[in-house]
Amino acid sequence: MNELRPLTPQQLARAENRLRHPAPGSRIEAARDYGIDLTLLMEQLRLTPAERARKLESAATALEQVRGIAHRRP
């Protein structure tokens, strides 16, 4: 299995440029036109894989707590 590493500054700049200025007819342009907030994707790309995993785990834990509260309510 390949080791997951953060994007290099050059890779991050290229990805952000593509997200800010999608090519006409691209899937990124279609996502933006559909209403997807591409700035959230850029925010995630700035994180390391470990930071993204911690953030996901935290969100999953919070969701489980909300589900537990919802199931206990009469």
RODO-2510 file (C-alpha; in nm, 4 decimals, decimal comma):
residues 74
     n   res          X          Y          Z
     1     m     0,0000     0,0000     0,0000
     2     n     0,1257     0,3480    -0,0796
     3     e     0,2009     0,5897     0,2002
     4     l    -0,0366     0,8844     0,2134
     5     r     0,1484     1,2139     0,2252
     6     p     0,0359     1,5768     0,2211
     7     l     0,0314     1,7556    -0,1115
     8     t     0,3448     1,9433    -0,2031
     9     p     0,3082     2,3211    -0,2293
    10     q     0,3178     2,2887    -0,6088
    11     q     0,0479     2,0186    -0,6111
    12     l    -0,1695     2,2230    -0,3772
    13     a    -0,1310     2,5370    -0,5903
    14     r    -0,2223     2,3428    -0,9046
    15     a    -0,5291     2,1858    -0,7397
    16     e    -0,6478     2,5193    -0,5998
    17     n    -0,6027     2,6858    -0,9379
    18     r    -0,8113     2,4141    -1,1057
    19     l    -1,0825     2,4514    -0,8434
    20     r    -1,0865     2,8327    -0,8639
    21     h    -1,0791     2,8375    -1,2446
    22     p    -1,2337     2,5139    -1,3740
    23     a    -1,1927     2,4335    -1,7413
    24     p    -1,5066     2,4834    -1,9505
    25     g    -1,7028     2,1602    -1,9716
    26     s    -1,5050     1,9936    -1,6921
    27     r    -1,6538     1,7939    -1,4068
    28     i    -1,5258     2,0576    -1,1673
    29     e    -1,7220     2,3250    -1,3538
    30     a    -2,0307     2,1021    -1,3484
    31     a    -1,9923     2,0492    -0,9722
    32     r    -1,9565     2,4242    -0,9129
    33     d    -2,2586     2,4996    -1,1320
    34     y    -2,4573     2,2359    -0,9446
    35     g    -2,3850     2,4209    -0,6211
    36     i    -2,0931     2,2292    -0,4713
    37     d    -1,8837     2,4579    -0,2509
    38     l    -1,5366     2,4003    -0,3926
    39     t    -1,3756     2,6125    -0,1216
    40     l    -1,4545     2,3333     0,1258
    41     l    -1,2600     2,0934    -0,0932
    42     m    -0,9671     2,3360    -0,1025
    43     e    -0,9787     2,3561     0,2770
    44     q    -0,9567     1,9769     0,3019
    45     l    -0,6686     1,9589     0,0551
    46     r    -0,4654     2,1908     0,2771
    47     l    -0,4802     1,9317     0,5574
    48     t    -0,2519     1,6327     0,5858
    49     p    -0,4100     1,2883     0,5437
    50     a    -0,3788     1,2354     0,9210
    51     e    -0,5542     1,5657     0,9926
    52     r    -0,8342     1,4739     0,7518
    53     a    -0,8730     1,1346     0,9206
    54     r    -0,8915     1,2957     1,2669
    55     k    -1,1513     1,5438     1,1432
    56     l    -1,3576     1,2622     0,9896
    57     e    -1,3335     1,0552     1,3068
    58     s    -1,4453     1,3532     1,5148
    59     a    -1,7455     1,4106     1,2871
    60     a    -1,8384     1,0401     1,3040
    61     t    -1,8188     1,0455     1,6840
    62     a    -2,0422     1,3523     1,6991
    63     l    -2,2917     1,1876     1,4640
    64     e    -2,3020     0,8743     1,6781
    65     q    -2,3722     1,0884     1,9860
    66     v    -2,6581     1,2655     1,8072
    67     r    -2,8014     0,9316     1,6959
    68     g    -2,7834     0,8015     2,0508
    69     i    -2,9721     1,1043     2,1816
    70     a    -3,2348     1,0696     1,9080
    71     h    -3,2912     0,7007     1,9890
    72     r    -3,3363     0,7717     2,3617
    73     r    -3,6062     1,0354     2,3102
    74     p    -3,9618     0,9060     2,3497
***
